[in-house]
């Protein structure tokens, strides 16, 4: 599997330069987009594959949640998608239930949904900061904490998506 950080020629890290990712994406798409070799079917087919990989890499590296999941996957060889139900602790389960109940109670009330959304967004930013601090250390001792933080981040994003 192609490493997205290598493809974009950046150091593997949760903390990345988004402008560099955007610039590299545009350069790679100019180079690999199938329309650039439409006259040559063989090159065009290769361009479709490479363009798709570049799009996937961009989508992953430019999104905090997806990048966190990807960093965990390549550093700790843990796929968060398969770990979600097994790592959540009792405290997190209680938070999940409480937030889901709160969201159900305020559905349809725009003002309360805006306040709730702001609360969730603040929590996401806090978790992202904690995660950034933990991942900067690249320490195997923080692996489980990082995984838990990414699962929390994934949950809060799913709550935010339910609002919109």
Secondary structure as a PSIPRED ss2 file (coil, helix, strand):
# PSIPRED VFORMAT (PSIPRED V4.0)

   1 X C   1.000  0.000  0.000
   2 X C   1.000  0.000  0.000
   3 X C   1.000  0.000  0.000
   4 X H   0.000  1.000  0.000
   5 X H   0.000  1.000  0.000
   6 X H   0.000  1.000  0.000
   7 X H   0.000  1.000  0.000
   8 X C   1.000  0.000  0.000
   9 X C   1.000  0.000  0.000
  10 X C   1.000  0.000  0.000
  11 X C   1.000  0.000  0.000
  12 X C   1.000  0.000  0.000
  13 X C   1.000  0.000  0.000
  14 X C   1.000  0.000  0.000
  15 X C   1.000  0.000  0.000
  16 X C   1.000  0.000  0.000
  17 X C   1.000  0.000  0.000
  18 X H   0.000  1.000  0.000
  19 X H   0.000  1.000  0.000
  20 X H   0.000  1.000  0.000
  21 X H   0.000  1.000  0.000
  22 X H   0.000  1.000  0.000
  23 X H   0.000  1.000  0.000
  24 X H   0.000  1.000  0.000
  25 X H   0.000  1.000  0.000
  26 X H   0.000  1.000  0.000
  27 X H   0.000  1.000  0.000
  28 X H   0.000  1.000  0.000
  29 X H   0.000  1.000  0.000
  30 X H   0.000  1.000  0.000
  31 X H   0.000  1.000  0.000
  32 X H   0.000  1.000  0.000
  33 X C   1.000  0.000  0.000
  34 X H   0.000  1.000  0.000
  35 X H   0.000  1.000  0.000
  36 X H   0.000  1.000  0.000
  37 X H   0.000  1.000  0.000
  38 X C   1.000  0.000  0.000
  39 X C   1.000  0.000  0.000
  40 X C   1.000  0.000  0.000
  41 X H   0.000  1.000  0.000
  42 X H   0.000  1.000  0.000
  43 X H   0.000  1.000  0.000
  44 X H   0.000  1.000  0.000
  45 X H   0.000  1.000  0.000
  46 X H   0.000  1.000  0.000
  47 X H   0.000  1.000  0.000
  48 X H   0.000  1.000  0.000
  49 X H   0.000  1.000  0.000
  50 X H   0.000  1.000  0.000
  51 X H   0.000  1.000  0.000
  52 X H   0.000  1.000  0.000
  53 X H   0.000  1.000  0.000
  54 X H   0.000  1.000  0.000
  55 X H   0.000  1.000  0.000
  56 X H   0.000  1.000  0.000
  57 X H   0.000  1.000  0.000
  58 X H   0.000  1.000  0.000
  59 X H   0.000  1.000  0.000
  60 X H   0.000  1.000  0.000
  61 X H   0.000  1.000  0.000
  62 X H   0.000  1.000  0.000
  63 X C   1.000  0.000  0.000
  64 X H   0.000  1.000  0.000
  65 X H   0.000  1.000  0.000
  66 X H   0.000  1.000  0.000
  67 X H   0.000  1.000  0.000
  68 X H   0.000  1.000  0.000
  69 X H   0.000  1.000  0.000
  70 X H   0.000  1.000  0.000
  71 X H   0.000  1.000  0.000
  72 X H   0.000  1.000  0.000
  73 X H   0.000  1.000  0.000
  74 X H   0.000  1.000  0.000
  75 X H   0.000  1.000  0.000
  76 X H   0.000  1.000  0.000
  77 X C   1.000  0.000  0.000
  78 X C   1.000  0.000  0.000
  79 X C   1.000  0.000  0.000
  80 X H   0.000  1.000  0.000
  81 X H   0.000  1.000  0.000
  82 X H   0.000  1.000  0.000
  83 X H   0.000  1.000  0.000
  84 X H   0.000  1.000  0.000
  85 X H   0.000  1.000  0.000
  86 X H   0.000  1.000  0.000
  87 X H   0.000  1.000  0.000
  88 X C   1.000  0.000  0.000
  89 X C   1.000  0.000  0.000
  90 X H   0.000  1.000  0.000
  91 X H   0.000  1.000  0.000
  92 X H   0.000  1.000  0.000
  93 X H   0.000  1.000  0.000
  94 X H   0.000  1.000  0.000
  95 X H   0.000  1.000  0.000
  96 X H   0.000  1.000  0.000
  97 X H   0.000  1.000  0.000
  98 X H   0.000  1.000  0.000
  99 X H   0.000  1.000  0.000
 100 X H   0.000  1.000  0.000
 101 X H   0.000  1.000  0.000
 102 X H   0.000  1.000  0.000
 103 X H   0.000  1.000  0.000
 104 X H   0.000  1.000  0.000
 105 X H   0.000  1.000  0.000
 106 X H   0.000  1.000  0.000
 107 X C   1.000  0.000  0.000
 108 X C   1.000  0.000  0.000
 109 X C   1.000  0.000  0.000
 110 X H   0.000  1.000  0.000
 111 X H   0.000  1.000  0.000
 112 X H   0.000  1.000  0.000
 113 X H   0.000  1.000  0.000
 114 X H   0.000  1.000  0.000
 115 X H   0.000  1.000  0.000
 116 X H   0.000  1.000  0.000
 117 X H   0.000  1.000  0.000
 118 X H   0.000  1.000  0.000
 119 X H   0.000  1.000  0.000
 120 X H   0.000  1.000  0.000
 121 X H   0.000  1.000  0.000
 122 X H   0.000  1.000  0.000
 123 X H   0.000  1.000  0.000
 124 X H   0.000  1.000  0.000
 125 X H   0.000  1.000  0.000
 126 X H   0.000  1.000  0.000
 127 X H   0.000  1.000  0.000
 128 X H   0.000  1.000  0.000
 129 X H   0.000  1.000  0.000
 130 X H   0.000  1.000  0.000
 131 X H   0.000  1.000  0.000
 132 X H   0.000  1.000  0.000
 133 X H   0.000  1.000  0.000
 134 X H   0.000  1.000  0.000
 135 X H   0.000  1.000  0.000
 136 X H   0.000  1.000  0.000
 137 X H   0.000  1.000  0.000
 138 X C   1.000  0.000  0.000
 139 X C   1.000  0.000  0.000
 140 X H   0.000  1.000  0.000
 141 X H   0.000  1.000  0.000
 142 X H   0.000  1.000  0.000
 143 X H   0.000  1.000  0.000
 144 X H   0.000  1.000  0.000
 145 X H   0.000  1.000  0.000
 146 X H   0.000  1.000  0.000
 147 X H   0.000  1.000  0.000
 148 X H   0.000  1.000  0.000
 149 X H   0.000  1.000  0.000
 150 X H   0.000  1.000  0.000
 151 X H   0.000  1.000  0.000
 152 X H   0.000  1.000  0.000
 153 X H   0.000  1.000  0.000
 154 X H   0.000  1.000  0.000
 155 X H   0.000  1.000  0.000
 156 X H   0.000  1.000  0.000
 157 X H   0.000  1.000  0.000
 158 X H   0.000  1.000  0.000
 159 X H   0.000  1.000  0.000
 160 X H   0.000  1.000  0.000
 161 X H   0.000  1.000  0.000
 162 X H   0.000  1.000  0.000
 163 X H   0.000  1.000  0.000
 164 X C   1.000  0.000  0.000
